């Protein structure tokens, strides 16, 4: 009986660790998504910088 309780406690702890691992992975994906958005914005600024008469547009974005 005592062994069963201990086994259940260990299983519960393992599930909590697994849940925490999934949360960390989700946060990592959110950080990667934000980094991709920043890169996309940087590419847009680079493109606008090469367009003729884009100074006004560039100032608006920045």
C-alpha positions as CSV (number, residue, x, y, z in Angstrom):
1,X,0.0,0.0,0.0
2,X,2.8,2.4,0.9
3,X,4.7,1.5,-2.2
4,X,1.6,2.2,-4.4
5,X,1.3,5.7,-2.8
6,X,5.0,6.4,-3.4
7,X,4.7,5.2,-7.0
8,X,1.7,7.5,-7.5
9,X,3.6,10.5,-6.0
10,X,6.6,9.8,-8.3
11,X,4.3,9.5,-11.3
12,X,2.6,12.8,-10.4
13,X,5.9,14.5,-10.0
14,X,7.0,13.2,-13.4
15,X,3.8,14.6,-15.0
16,X,4.5,18.0,-13.4
17,X,8.1,18.0,-14.8
18,X,6.7,17.0,-18.2
19,X,4.1,19.8,-18.1
20,X,6.9,22.3,-17.2
21,X,9.0,21.0,-20.1
22,X,6.1,21.6,-22.4
23,X,5.6,25.1,-21.1
24,X,9.3,25.9,-21.7
25,X,9.0,24.5,-25.3
26,X,6.0,26.7,-25.8
27,X,7.8,29.8,-24.5
28,X,10.8,28.9,-26.8
29,X,8.4,28.8,-29.8
30,X,7.0,32.2,-28.9
31,X,10.5,33.7,-28.7
32,X,11.3,32.2,-32.1
33,X,8.1,33.6,-33.5
34,X,8.9,37.1,-32.2
35,X,12.4,36.8,-33.6
36,X,10.9,36.0,-37.0
37,X,8.6,39.0,-36.8
38,X,11.6,41.2,-36.0
39,X,13.5,39.8,-39.0
40,X,10.5,40.4,-41.3
41,X,10.3,44.0,-40.1
42,X,14.0,44.4,-40.8
43,X,13.6,43.1,-44.3
44,X,10.7,45.4,-45.0
45,X,12.8,48.4,-43.8
46,X,15.7,47.2,-46.0
47,X,13.4,46.9,-49.1
48,X,12.0,50.4,-48.4
49,X,15.5,51.8,-48.1
50,X,16.3,50.8,-51.7
51,X,13.0,52.1,-53.2
52,X,13.2,55.4,-55.0
53,X,11.5,58.3,-53.0
54,X,11.0,56.0,-50.0
55,X,12.4,58.4,-47.4
56,X,8.9,59.5,-46.4
57,X,7.7,55.9,-46.1
58,X,10.7,54.9,-44.2
59,X,10.2,57.7,-41.7
60,X,6.6,56.6,-41.3
61,X,7.6,53.1,-40.4
62,X,10.3,54.0,-38.0
